[in-house]
């Protein structure tokens, strides 16, 4: 019996945190627990509360609780270090994490400085982690503006993937075909958020139109056997974040999470955190919650863990 299975059966969170695992859906600058964010900033951070406004609730929390912290001196390296420390403490050995392409533009931080903060924290805190830095793009911004955000990073040859997030309903996925075509030409792995608030067919559309290697969330696919069969045949991975789905009322409980349906239909799934600062849970807690809710067996979760760890 593996140590991971034993830890699940024993409900031993401490032991789970020592076992290698992946976090492939992580927004890096929100990748630390609230208590660590408070310690870094010296300010009380109000817990995230969902009011039914979808992604807008997240954006409001970021605007009121997080953005003011960015005015503090030398805060960027501390935030990046805290995210890598969280991954280290949780036993994460494969980390794919995104930073918004417009972050530096909005806060006057050169792309080279942002990349240097990432390199330094990775090497000093967790050099053994297989880290894939992902450049994120907001679906609420015009594509031409996003391409301008992209430009300063091109010569740095650092990012290995791109992601698309924010309000799925803001504009058609076809609008982003150009930026994804460009990303593939640059050799970047292509991911995008889809099927978190949208439909199963929108998951398929995002994969087809953008040529995605993986989907962030994608849980709406569970409503369509046809889409699940298509994803399974194609080998597309869904990087799922159970607590995020629960808090944002996309599922009623861990016990009813559609990861069970997706898994049973042969869709590749991984288990991830999304935003630790908002949902205050690491990957180890995500695995344990699904097991204790009876969604997946310890052996099935071990298989999912292995898929994530071997994703690179």
N, C-alpha and C positions, 0 to 999 in steps of 0.2 A: 504493500500500500504506500502510495506517495505521501510525502510530507504535506502537500497541499490538501489532499483528500482527508488525511488525519486531522489537520487543522480545522477544516470545515466541519467534520463530524464532531469535533470537540468544542466547536464555537470559539476557537482560540484566535482572536484577532491579532494578538502579538505575534504568534507563530506565522499567521498568514502574511504579515508584513515583512517577514524575512525571506519569503519565497519569490523568485523572479516572476515578474508579470509585465504586461504592456499597458500603456495608456496612449491610445492612438487618436483620441478625440479630447483635446486639452487646449484651452485658450490660455497660453502661458502666463500672461500678466495678471490673470485671475486664478493662477494655479496654486494658491496657498490658502490655508485655513484662515478664518476671520481673526482668530486670536493672534496669529502670526502677523497678519496685516495690521492689526492694532498695535502690536509691539513695534513694528517697523516705523509706523507713522506717529505713535504716541497719541492716537486719537481713538475714541470709541467708534466701532463700526456697527451700524444698525443691521441686524439680520435681514436678509431678503424676505419679502412677503409678496406672494402672488395674489393679485386682485382680479385676475381674469382678463387682463389686457394683452396677453400674449408676449411677444418679444418686447413690446413697449415697456412692460414692467421691468424687464432686465435692463433696458436702456435707461430707464428712470433711476434705477438703483445705482447703475454705473455713474450716471450724471451727478447724483446727490451724494453718494458715499465714496466713490472711487476717484473720480476726476479731480476733486479738491486736493487729494493726496499728491497728485502729479506736480503741484506747485511747490512741494517741499524740496529743499536742496538735496542733491545727490540721491534722489529716490529711485531712479531707474535701476541702478545696479542692485539695490537692496531687494527690489521686487523680483528681479530675475533670479537672484540668489535664493530667495525664499521659495520660488517655484521649483528650482532644482533640489533644494533641501527637502521639500515635500515629496518629490518623486523618490529621492534616496531613502527617506524614512519609510516609505510605503513599499519598498522592494521593487520599484519600477526599473526594469533594465532595458526596455525599448520604449522610447518616448517620441511621439510625433506631436508637436505643439505649435500652435499658430500665434503670430503677432500681426496685428492689423497693418496693412501696407501704408495706411494713412496716419499711423501713430506719430511717426517722426515729424511729418508735415504739420500736424495739428499742434504739436507741443514743442516745435523748434528743435528737434533732436536729429542731427544728421544720420543718415542711414549707416554710415561707417561706425558711428558711436553706438548705435543700437546693436549692430553685429558684434562689435568688440565686447559689449556687456554680455551678450549671449556666449561668445567664445570663452570669455574669462570665467564666468560662473560655471559653465559646463566643465571646463578643465580643472578648476580648483575644487569644486564640490562633488561632482559625480562623473569623472572621466570615463568610467566603465559603462555608463549608460550609452546605448546606441541611440543617438539623438538625431531626429530628422526635423530641422526647423522648417516651418510652413508659413508662407506669406498669405495673410488673410485679406479678403476683399468684401466690403459691405454691399449687399444687394440693393441698398437704398441710394447708392451713389451712381452718377452717370458713368458709363464705361470709359469714356474719354478721360474723365478725372481719375479713374482707377489706373488707367494706363500711365498717366503722369506719375502717380504714386509708385508704380512699378519701376520706372526708369532708374531712380537712384540706386536700386539694389542690383541691377543687372551686372555691373562690372565687378561686384563683390564676390560673385560665384560662391555664395554661402547657402542660400535656401534651396531645399530639395523638393518642395511640394507647394501647391497652392490650395486654398480653400475659399469657399463662398458662403457667407452667412448673413444674418439679420433677417428681416421680414421676407419670408418666402413668397408672399403675395404682392410685393411692392412693384415688381416689373417682370415681364416674361423671361424665362430662362434663356430663350434664344438670343437675348440681348448680350449675353456674355460669351457667345460662341467665339468671338474674335480674341478675347483675352485668354481663353483656354487653348485655342489653336496656337497662340503665341507661346503660352507656357509649355505646351508639348514640344514646340520647336526648340525651346531652351532646355529640354530634357527633364522637366519637372513632373513629379507625380501629381495627378489631378484628383482632388476630392471636392465635395460640396455638400452643404446641408440641404436635405430634401426629405419630405415625408415626416417632418416633425409636426408641422401644423397643416401641411398639404395632404394630397391624396396619393394612393398607390400609383396611379397613372403618372402623377407628377414625379414620382421617384424614377419610374422607367424613362420618362422624358428627359430628366436631368442626366441620367447615365448615357442615354443615346446622343443627346444634343452636345453635351460637353465632353463625351468620351471619358467618363470617370473611371478611375481605378478603384475608388471606394466611396461610399455614401456615409455622411455623418448623420446619425439618427436613422432615417429610413423606415421607421416603425410602421408607417401607414401601409407599407407593402403587405403587411399581414392580413389586410382586408381583401386581398385579391390572390387567389390561388394561381391565376395566370401570371401575374407579375412575379410572384415568388418563384414559380417554375422558371421564368425567364432569367431572374437574378441567379438562381442556382445553376442553370445551364451555362450562364456567362461567367460564373465564378466571382461575381461582385460581392465584396465584403461590406456589411453594414456595421459601422462603429457606433454601438449603442450605449446610452448613458441612462441607466434605469432611474436613479434618483432625480435627475433633471426632468425626465418624463413624468415622474410622479408629482414633483413639486409644481410643475407647469400644467398639471391636470390633463396631460395627454393620456394617462392611464389612471385607473381607479386605485390600484394597489400594486405592490410587488407581486402578489400572488396571481394577478391577472395580466401581468406584463406580456405583451405579444412576442417577446423573445422566444417563448416556448413554441409558438406557432411557427415562427420563422425557422427555428432550429429543426423542428419536425419536418418542414418542407425542404430541407437541405440547403437553406441559405446560410452562407458563411457569416458568422456574427462574432464580434469582440465586445468586451465590457470595459467601459471607460468612465471618466469623471465629468467631462464637459468643463464646468467652472467650479473649482473647489471653494473659492471665496464666497460664492453664492450658495452652494449646496452643502458645503462643509463636510464632505465625505471623500475619502480616498478610494482607490480601486479595490483594496482589500475589503472595505465595508460593502462595496457594491456586490462583490462575489458572495460575501456572507449573507447579505440581505436576501438575495435571490435563492440561496440554498435554504435558509431558515424559513422562507415563505413557501417552500416546496415547489418552486418553479422548475428547477433543473436539479438533477442528481449531482452528487459530488464528482462522479466520473464524467458526466457531461460537462460540468464546469471546468474540470481538468482539461478536457479536450479543447474548450474555448480558450482557456488560458494558454495552452500550447500554440493555438493558431495565432494569438496575438504576439507571443514571444518570438515566434518564427516568421513574423510578417515581413521582416527586413531581409 
